[in-house]
Amino acid sequence: MAMCCLATVSGKVQGVYFRATCQQKAIDLQLSGYAKNLADGDVQVLLCGEENNVKAMLDWLAIGPSRADVANVQSQEVEYQSLNHFSIG
């Protein structure tokens, strides 16, 4: 079943290649959406795709790339959007 989830990742997640690594992981999991920096230092991530892949990506967001220090991930399911790719904003 396809779904979309909007997540906000906080901690040391900017300046550590979080978005680029997130994009590669999302592509590997065949997800569409985006990752973008927020003004408060968090990263917002929209994930759309098969439910199991979205859940796997949410698990990855809680860890992030090696240089990141993720403090918290808040996520909620949102209305499904049919997107063609995963972008960095």
GIHU-V126408 format. One record per residue. N is the residue number from 1. RES is the residue in one small letter. PHI is phi in whole degrees, 0 to 359 (NA if undefined). PSI is psi in degrees with one decimal (none if undefined). Layout:
# GIHU-V126408
n: [N:N]
res: [RES:RES]
phi: [PHI:PHI]
psi: [PSI:PSI]
This chain:
# GIHU-V126408
n: [1:2:3:4:5:6:7:8:9:10:11:12:13:14:15:16:17:18:19:20:21:22:23:24:25:26:27:28:29:30:31:32:33:34:35:36:37:38:39:40:41:42:43:44:45:46:47:48:49:50:51:52:53:54:55:56:57:58:59:60:61:62:63:64:65:66:67:68:69:70:71:72:73:74:75:76:77:78:79:80:81:82:83:84:85:86:87:88:89]
res: [m:a:m:c:c:l:a:t:v:s:g:k:v:q:g:v:y:f:r:a:t:c:q:q:k:a:i:d:l:q:l:s:g:y:a:k:n:l:a:d:g:d:v:q:v:l:l:c:g:e:e:n:n:v:k:a:m:l:d:w:l:a:i:g:p:s:r:a:d:v:a:n:v:q:s:q:e:v:e:y:q:s:l:n:h:f:s:i:g]
phi: [NA:277:206:232:224:252:237:241:251:241:122:273:233:245:81:231:62:298:294:294:292:299:300:296:297:297:297:301:268:59:254:249:137:200:227:219:286:253:299:275:98:276:238:260:229:255:238:229:161:295:308:297:288:298:296:297:291:298:298:294:302:292:252:73:289:300:276:276:227:284:266:199:231:249:219:211:287:234:303:295:235:270:250:268:204:248:246:248:250]
psi: [132.3:145.3:166.5:144.8:136.0:123.6:147.1:122.4:126.1:162.7:-152.8:86.4:2.2:141.4:15.6:23.3:28.6:-49.2:-42.3:-43.0:-38.3:-43.5:-46.1:-42.6:-42.0:-42.3:-42.8:-34.5:7.5:43.7:150.7:169.8:-144.2:164.6:128.3:146.8:143.2:156.2:-26.8:4.2:-6.3:170.3:130.8:134.3:126.1:126.3:125.2:131.5:-161.2:139.4:-45.7:-37.1:-38.9:-44.2:-38.3:-39.2:-37.9:-39.2:-41.3:-39.7:-32.5:-17.7:-50.1:-174.5:168.2:-32.5:-9.3:158.1:88.8:124.6:-35.6:147.4:121.5:131.9:154.2:146.7:137.9:170.6:137.8:136.2:132.0:99.7:154.6:-19.3:178.5:120.0:163.8:127.0:none]
